[in-house]
Amino acid sequence: MKKAILGITAALALGTGCATDTGTGALLGGAVGALAGQAIGNDTKSTLIGAGVGAAAGGLIGNQRDGQKKNNP
């Protein structure tokens, strides 16, 4: 659990400079997914799976928003 919290904190600290919704979505999705994975599975494997799935989903949603902003200035 401590490693997961440390990893999430480091990711948030490094990712605060995300200039796009894709990056921000991936970062936030990964953090939320990691927390959900840890809560559901109570082990590192679940945390990593949750982080990966959350980051992918958040990145896709953010990418969609970036495309909308590009097409509708």
PyMOL commands that set and color helices and strands:
alter all, ss='L'
color gray80, all
select helices_A, chain A and resi 2-17+21-41+44-71
alter helices_A, ss='H'
color red, helices_A
deselect
rebuild
show_as cartoon
